[in-house]
Structure formats: C-alpha cells, structure tokens
C-alpha cells in the first residue's frame, strides 16, 4: 500500500473526537478538492509502498486500540481489506474515513463518510478536465446508501457558507433512513482564525436543524501540520 504517513495523535473530528488514535494515511485520491488540506495525498501524491505487515508493526508501537485509516481516498488501496482484517484480528477499533465515492465491503467499526459539496470543485484552480472529473465523481448516492445500510457511520459535511445547507438537505433527501444525529457539520478552514469565523453561525445552524457540530481539534491544538 502506498502510505503517506503513519502517526499517533488525537482524533480531531467526529464522534470519537479527542481519543488517542493511530492514523494510517494512504496516498492517492480520485477527487481534487480545491481546499484539500492534504495535497500530498491528492494533488501531489507522496508516500512509500509498505506491506501490510510493516504497517501493523508501526501501529503496534502506540498505546491505543483506536486506528483511523484515512487519505487521500483509502478505498482506492487494493490491500485495504487485508489491512482492515488484520487490524480487527489484533483487536483494534477501526475508523475508515472516505469521501464515499466508492463502496467496498470491509471490516470496520465506524465509517466516517464525507461527501463533497459543490464548493469543493476546483473550477478556478484547475479548470477543464480536472474540475469536470471531480464534479462528476464527488457524489455517489448508491455508495453512500450502502454504507448507511450496512455499517455504523457518521456523515460529515464540510461547510464554507450558510448557503451550503440547502445542498446538504438536498443530498440527505436523496438518501433513505438517515439518522440526523449522525450528520455532522464541520467548518471549512485550515487555520484557527478561519475556523473561529465559521464556527459560531454554524453551531447555531446545527441547533436549529438537529445536526451535530464537529470542530477540527487538531487544528486548534497543533495548527495545520502534518503528523498531527
């Protein structure tokens, strides 16, 4: 598997926020979000090819049972199923973070689904085929529904402006049996200042509509740095 980094930190987003976790970050992505905070896994993929056995040895160095497999888009990794099965055998709790454009049956305790909204499409940054390909792939309702039906999940939307709520509601309307308590809204931003500017009004929207709010704890604690 091509791995950008393996590191030990606190989960910064979602239902398990604050828990010490080992992060396995795969490299490679089928999307090109304009605000991507890990361009070294998407726009300019980096990383080393590591065997599943080597990854497991790295994970065992850290004193936690919580493992987060993230990316990039980890569902692209051919050996992801093997890795997840070995982690389960080792007694780990597995969170898989995905944009949910791809569905695969995998061992996992929590699927953190992050469908991308229209503001993610890089129309100005990369006009032409890159933006068009991203726009065509960013929402796969069949894949999202398969995860909702078969796994414990959270639906996490990156929100840049209040108008994004109309699109979020439109996405949810096309899905069945969505638990709104598992829908989490997260302010877009990679600096403390940007997150603070959006968090107040977004929290109020969550209160009004019954959604969960998730901060980006790792940004607040460590800044936008790799390995955190």
N, C-alpha and C positions, 0 to 999 in steps of 0.2 A: 504494500500500500504506500502511496506517496503521502508522506506526513510533513506538514509544515512545522509543527511544533507539538511537544507534549510538555505540559506544565501543571503545577499544583497551585490552586488559588481558591477563592470563594466563588460560588455560583453567583453571578451578578444580576440575573434576570429570572423572572418567573416564579412558579410555585415553590421552588426549592431554594429561593434566594438566601444567601448567607451561609450555605452549607459548604464546608471544605470539600473540594472535588478535584479529581484529576481530569484535565482536559486533553483530549486527543483531537488535534485539529488536522483534518485531511486537506489536501491541496487539490484544487480543481473545482470549477463551478460551471454550470450551464447557463447562469444568469450573469448580468453585468449591471448591478445596481449602481446608480450614479453616486450614492452616498456610502458605498460599501466601506466598512471600517476594517476589513482585512483584504486589501487589494493584493497582498502577497499570496492569496489563495484563489483569486479570480482574475483580475485584470492582468496581473503579472505573477502567475503561479510559481511558487518556490517549494522546495522540500526535498527530502531524501526518501528513497524506497526502503521501507523497513518491513521485515517479516512480522507476521502475527506474533510469533514467539518473542521477538525483540520488543515489540510494543507491550506485551504482557509483562515482561521483566521490568520495563520502565514504570509501568503502572504500580507494580508491587513495591516500589521504593517508597511510596507515600502512605501515610497512616489514615486512609479513608476507604470506605466501601463505595463511595459515590464516584461514578465515572461519567463524563459528558463527552459524547462523540459529536464533533461539530465540524465546521468547514469555513469556507467553501461549501460544497454540497457533498456530504458524506455518502449519500445514496448512490453516487457515481462510482464508488470504490468497489471493485469486484469482490474483494475479500472481506467486506463489511460483515456479512453474515457469519463467516468463520470467526472473526474477531468478537462479535457480539455473543456468539455461543460460548466461546472460551471464557469471556468475562463473566457470563452467567454461571458457568461451572465453577468459577473461582469465588462465587458468592457476591459479586458486585451488583450494585443498583445502577442501571444504565439509563441515561437520558440521551436521546438522539435528537439533535437539532437539525431541522431540514426546512427548506422552502416549500416542501410538499408538492413539487412538480413531478415527482417520481414516486411510485408506490412499489415497495418490496416487502414481503413478509419476513420479518426479522424478530429475533428476541430483543425485547426492550421493555423497560418499566415505565418510562414516560416518553412520549413523542411530543417534542416541542415544535409545533408547526408554525411557520412564519410566512404565510402567503404575502406576496409583494403587491403593493398598491401601485396605482398609475404613476405616482411621483417618483418611483424608483427607476423608471425607464430613462436611459441616458440620451435623450433626443438631442441635446446640445453638446454633450461631452463626446459622443460617438455616433453622430448621425449616419443614417444609412443602414447597412446590414446588421451591425451590432445592435443598434437600438431596436430595429424591427424584429430581430430574433428574440431579444429579451421580451419585448411586448407580446410576442406570440406565445411564449412559454411560461410567463410569470404566474399564471393561474391555471391549475389543473383540477377542476372540481371533482372529477372522478377519483383522483388520487387522494385529495383531502378527505372525501367522504369515506373512503376505505379505511383511513386511519381513525376517523371519528367512530366508525362502527366496530373496529376491531381492537383498539388499544386505549390505554389511559393516555390522555392528551391534554395539551394546552394550546390554544390558538392565540398567537401573539402577533399583533399588528403594530408596525412602526408608523407613528403618526407625526406628520410635519405641520399640519394646519387643521383648524376645525372642520374645514370642508371635506377632509378625508373620511369623516364619519358617515357621510352619505354613501361612499363607496364601500366602507366596511359593512354597513347594513345591507347593501345590495349583494355583497358576497355571502353574508350569512343567510339571506333569503333564498339563495340557491342551494343551500345545504339542509340536510334533514337532521332533526334531533340534536341540535347544538345546545349545549349547556352554557348559557351566557355567563355563568360564574367561572367558566374555564376560558372565557375570552379575555385576553389581557391586552391593554393598550400601553404602549411604551413610547415616550417622546423620542423623536429623532434628534441625534446630536452626538458628537464625539468630544465635546468639551463640557466642563461643569456649567459654564455660562449658558451655552445653548440648551442644555437640559433644564436648567432652572427657569429659563424663559418660557419653556413649553409645559413644564410640569404643573403649574398652578391651574391653568384653564383646562388641561387635560384631566386632572384629578376631578374637577367639577363635572366634566362630561361623564366620567366613569360613575360618579354618584347618581347622576340623572338617569343613566341608561342601564345601570346594573352590571357594568363591566368591571373587571379587575384592573388595577393600575400596577404597573411594574416600573420601578426606576432602573437605572443602569448603575448598580452599586459599584462595579469595578471601575467605572469612570470616576465616580465620586471619590473612591478611596485612593486609586492609583493613577488616575489620568488615562489618556488613550495610549497605553503602552503595550507592546507585545509581552506575552508571558504573564498576563495578569487576568 
